[in-house]
C-alpha cells in the first residue's frame, strides 16, 4: 500500500499494525470519516454518538504501546437529526526503536 509519504523509521508492516490496532480500539458509536498516517503520526476525522464514546475511544488509544500523545478536538454536534459529534484525533507515535519488542 502506498501512503504517499516515506517513513524512514517505519516499515510498511509496522504501519499496518498501527492501523489494525487503532481500528481495534474503535468503540461502537464511532465512525471514521478519514484516517491519515504521516511521519508525525495519525490523524483521524470521525463522528461519535456522544462525548462519552469519544472519551472511551481516547482512553483506549492512550493504552496502545506505540502512542506517545493524543489530542482530540471536538468540533461540534451536527445540526442534522442524527446529533452526532464530529471530532479530530491527532496521535503522536513513539519511535519504532522504543517499541521493538512489542
Secondary structure, 3 states (H helix, E strand, C coil): CCCCCCCCCCCHHHHHHHHHHHHHCCCCCEEEEEEEEECCEEEEEEEECCHHHHHHHHHHHHCCCCEEEEEEEEEEECCCCCCCEEEEEEEEECCHHHHCCC
